[in-house]
Amino acid sequence: MRSTVRQSALLACFDCVPATRHRPFLLLALAIALVSASAGDALATRGSRYITSGLCGSVPAVALRVAKGFCVGLAATGLGLPRGVLPLADGRVLVTDLGRWDAATGRLLILIPKPGSYESRPILKGLDRPHGLQTGPDGQVYLAEAGRILRVNLERSPPTATPVITGLPNGGRHPLKQFVFGPDGAIYVNVGASTDHCEDAPSPRGMHCPEAEREAPGAAIWRYALANGKWVGAPFARGLRNAMALAFAPDGSLWQAENSRDTLPDGGDSETLPHDELNRIRPGAHYGWPYCTDMGLLDPRFAPGDCKRFAKPERLLPAHSAPLGMAFYTHAAAPNAWRGSLVIGLHGYRRQGHRIIAWPFDTSGRPARQFRVLVDGWQTSARHPLGAPTDIKVDTLGRLWVTEDRNGTLLVIRPE
């Protein structure tokens, strides 16, 4: 509302400027002021609306609901569209700023600790929709753009980036790339589906979805391994609409939190269906997209069919909660009740999202029947922007670092 009033007042001033030789310059000044007013209001929605009180470690504390034994701190604001996060051993933090969806304006930011905050500066620019950040077995930083994965040399001044995997699909509805390194040294990469439920394909009864079944599938996790100095890829598992949350468990198993379909098989939409999923990923398995959702709900557009031939989720997540980042919290500093849990950020804009949850695992390596809430309270408070947890990483001190793309912020969850 303030923006609208301010813009209307500035526009009204155009008619007040006398028609003299100075009028073009005055009009230009007013135009700049108008743009600045809009930009100022835009910045006000990116993190600066958090109200802080006291400290969480060395940064201002945010009064969200957080589980006993933790606090939430506001480490940095004004980061653009922060997606991936990677804390470094020396205390600095890397963040990918997506930039824009329609142009290669992304950045890699480095955040340097200062008294009471973190100061950010860009070290790479002109990136194409960057998201994933990981440390490789070689100790180097790896970064995912929409169509490739780069190795970043931070020791160079300025830092340099070398492509190691290229030619990844970079269009459709899910162009962003998340990836993880496996215990075997291979890179496991999400290649998201180009559609919601293969709706762009011809739809006779009994059809198959070409994207899910082709030799080089989308909606899949690909495994890239080094062979003769080159990273060679092959499909590892398919039928996964958008695997933006990936993590290896301590026992070496790969887990994925699935961003499931937006619409139901009958074409409708619901607040409670279809569920997002937590899957244990096994090589060669097909997890059902787009034919089956939940624990065996068949889309009749693909009938006749049998959901029994697809791997079922280990657990169901709330519908449309949009898990985007997750990490196994095995650090010794984690409180006992939370140690070993799988921490997941739910990014979704509906009521089931904007939470950070933790799924306990039992001694057999299976998730418990129900998750626990680690952080929430965004949706019930007018004092904060709506939460948007995006990526999550654990640092060497047991702190959890969380980006928020809609708010332009970096949060830190600290065990106390």
N, C-alpha and C positions, 0 to 999 in steps of 0.2 A: 504493500500500500504506500509506504514511504517513497518507494521508487517511482510509482505512478504519479504521485503528487509532485515530486521533484521534477520529473520529466515534463509534466504539463506546464509547470511554472517556467521552465527554461524555454520550452517551445513558444509560450506566450510572449517571451521577451523578444523574439525575432521581429515581431510587428512593432516593437517599441524602438527599434534602432533607426535613427534618422537616415534618410536616403542621401548620404554624402559619400565622398570618395573613401571614407574610412569604414563604410558599412561592410564591405566584403571581409575585412579583417576582424571586425567585431562579430560578424556572423560565424566566422571560422572559430573564434574563441568560444562562442556559445556552443557550437557543435562539439568542440573538445570537452567542454564542461559537461555536456549531456552524456557523452560516452563515458566520461570519468564517473559520473553519478551512477550509471548503470553498472560499471565495473566495480565500484565500491560496494554496491548492494550485493553483487554476485560474490565478492570476497567475504561479505558478512555471513553468507550461508555456508562457507567452507571452513568450518572448524572454530571460527572465532566466537560462536555462540555458546560454547561450553562454559559453564560456570565452575570455577575451581575454588577449592578451599583447603589450605594446608598443603602438605607435601606427600608424595608417594615416592620414596627414595629421594632423588635430587630434583624431581620435576613436580609441577603443580598436580594435586590430586583432583580427580573428577568424581563427583558424588553420584556414581551409579550404584546399582545393587550388585555387589560382588560377594562371592563366597567367603566365609570366614577363613582368615589366614592369608588374604590377598588384599592389595589395593590396586587401583587403576590410575595411571598418570597420563597427563597430556604432554607428550614429548615434543611434538612439532605440529604446526599448522601451515596452511598456505602452500601445500605440496602439489597442487594441481589435481590430477586424478591418480593418486598413488595406488598401485596394485601389488606388485611383489615386494617383499621385504627380506633383508638378509643382514643380521647382526654380525659384525666382524670381531675377531678375537681381541683387537686393540681398543674396543669400545665404540668405534664408529659404526654407523648403520647405513646400508645401501637400500635405496627405494627406487622402484621403477615408476615413473609418471607416464601414464598412457598417452597423454597429450590430447589428440582428437581421434575420433573414429574414422574420419574421412581424409586424413592426411598424415604423413610421416613427421609428426611433431613431438614424438615421445622423447623422454629424457631418462638418463640414469643419474640419480641424485646421491650425493654422499652427505650424511648428517654427522656433524662433529659435535661432541658434547661441550656445552658451555655452562657456566653457573646458572642453574634453574631451567635450562632448555637445551635444544639441539639446533645448531645452525646448519642450514642446508645450502648446498651449491651444486649446480649441474656439472657432471664430468663427461657425459656423452649426450649429444643432441641429435635430432633428426632421425630418431628411431621409429620404426613402424609398429605402433600399438604394442609396446613392450609389456610383458606381464611377469613370467616366471623368473626367479632368481635362486641359484643354488651354488654351493661350493662343491667342486668336483674332487675325485680322489687324488688329483694332482695338486690340490690346494688352491687352484685357480677359481675365479668367479665365472659362472656361466649364466647367460641372460637369454631369454626367449623373446624374440619378436614374433609377429603373426606368422611369418613364413620361414623363419630360420632360427637357429640357436648359435649364439656367439660365445667365444671365450674372451674374457676381459682381463687385460693386463693392468692391474692397478699400480704396478711398480714403475710404469712409464709415466712421463710427464710431458704432455697430458696423457691420460690412460688411452689405450688402444683396444679395439675389438676385432677379433678374427672369426669369420664364419667357420663353424665346424659341421653343422647340419644345415642343408639348404633344400629348397623345393617343397617345403611343407605347404599344404593347402592354406590359403589365407583369405578366403572369401566366405560367403554365407552368413548364417546367423551366429556362428560360434567360431570366430577366427582366432581368438586368443589362445596362447599355448602355455600350459603348465607342464612341468616335467620333474622327474626325480632321478637320482642316481641309485642304482640297485647295489646290493652287496657284491654282485658280480662285476661292478664297474660299468655296466651298460646304462644307457639313458632311456628312460621310459617316458614317452611323450603322449600327451593328450591331443588327439585330432578330433575336434568336436563335429557333430552332425551339422550339415549345412542348412537343415530345416528343423522344424519342431517334430513332426511325425511323418516325414517323407511325403508331405502333401503335394509336392511338386511333381511326383511321378504319376504315370497313368494308374487308374484305380479300378481295374476289373476285379471281381471277386476272386480271392485266392492268389492275388499278386504277391510278388516278393518285392522288397525295397532294394533297388540296385545299389544304393550307397552302402547298405549294410552287408551285401553279399558279394560285391565285386572283389577281385583279387587284391586290389589296394583300397581297402574300405575306409570310409569315414566313420564317425561315431565309434572310434576304436582307440585303444592304447597301442602304440607302436614301440618296439624295442630296437634301439640302435646300439650296435657293438662295434668295437674297433677291429678292422680286418685289413692287414697290410697298410696300416697308417690312415685308413679312411673309416668313417662311421657308416656302417651299412645297416639299413633298417628293414624290419619285417613286422607284419601284424602280430601282436602278442595276445590281445583279447578284443572282441568286437561286441556290437550291440549295446554300446555305452554312449548315451546321447551327448554328454559333455562332462568329461572327467576333470574338472578344474581343481578338485581336492584329491591329492595323491600323497601317500606316505607309506614307507616301509616300517613294519613292526620290528621290535627287537629280535623276534624269531626268524626274520628274513622274509616274511610274507608281505605281499603288496596289497594295500587297501585303497579303496576308492569311494568317495562320496559322490553320488550321482545327482546331477541336475536333471531331473526327469521331465517328462512331457508337460507342456503348459496346458494342453486340452485333453479332455477325456475321449475314450474311443467313440462315443456317440456324437462327438463334435461340440459338446457342451464344456463348461468350465465349472470348477468347484473350488471352494476354499479348503476342502479336506482331501481331495483326490485329483490326480494320482500322487502318491507319496514320492518324495525323493528317497534315495536308497543308500545304504552302507553295504558295499560289496567287498568280499575277499576275491582278489583277482587271481585266476588260475590260467596258465598258458593254454591257448587254443579254445577257451570257453567263449560262448555267445551268451550275452546277458539280456537279450530279448528286444532291444529297441529295433524298430518301432512297434513290433507285433504285440508284445506283452508288457504290462506294467505291474507294479506291486508284487504280490505273491502268485500271480497267475491270472491277471485280468487281460483277456484277449481282445484285441481290436477287431471287431467284426468285418472291417474293410479288408482284412487279410485272411478271413476264413475261406475254406476250412483250414484249421491250424491246431497246433498242440503246444501249449505253454510248457509242458513237461520236458521238452527237449532243450529248454534254456536254463541257464544257471539262475538260481533264485537269490535275492538279497539275503545277507546275514541279518540285517535289521532294517526297519523302515524309519525314515526321517519324516518330519512334518511336510505336508504338501507345499510346494513352492517356497520352501525355506532357503533354497539356493546356497548349498554349501560351496564355498570358494577356496577355503584354505584349511589345512589341518596338520597336526603334528603330534607324534607320540611324546607324552610328557614323562620322560624317564629320569630326569635330572635329580640328583640327590637332594637338591634344595627344595624340591616339590614337597608340600605337606603329604604325610602318609596316605591320607584319604584320597588324594588325587594322583599319586605317583603311579605311572604305568597307564594312565588314561589316554585315550585318543581325544585331543582337544580339536573342536571343529567350529569354525566361524560360519554362522548362518546369515547370509547377506540379504536375503529376500526382503522386498519392500512390503509384503503383506504381513499380517499380524504374526505369522509363524516365524518370521525372520528376525533380523536385528537382535540376535542373541549370540552368545558364545557358550557352547555346551561342552561337556566332557563325558566320554563313554568309557566306563570302567571295563577292563578286560580281566577275565579270570585266569587261573593258573594254566588252563588248557589252551590259552590264546584266543578265546572267543569273547565277543562283547556281551556284557550283561544285557538283561532284557530291557532296561530303561537307562536313558542318559541322565546326567545331572547338569544343572545350569550353573555355569561359572560366572558369567556376567550378563545382566540384563537391566531393565529399568528405563531404557531409552523410550519405549513406547508409552510409558505412563507419566512422563515428566515433560512439562512445557519449558523446563530450564535448559534442555539440551537439544541439539539437532537429532534427527532420527538416526539410530545407529546403522553403520554400514560395514561391519567387519569383512575384510577381503582376504588378505593373506596372513598367516600366522607362522612365526618361527620362534624357537627356543634358543637363548644365548648361553654362554659358558657359565653364567651366574644363576641360571634357572629362571630368568625373566622371560615372559612371552611378549613378543612384539607383534602388533596388529596394525595393519593399514586400514584406512577407511576411504574408499575412493569418492563417495558422494560428499563427504565432509572435508576432504583434503587434509586429513590428519594422520598422525602416527601416535598410537596409544601404546603404553607399556603396562603389562600386568605383572606385579611384583609380589613374590611370596614374602610374607612378613615374619 
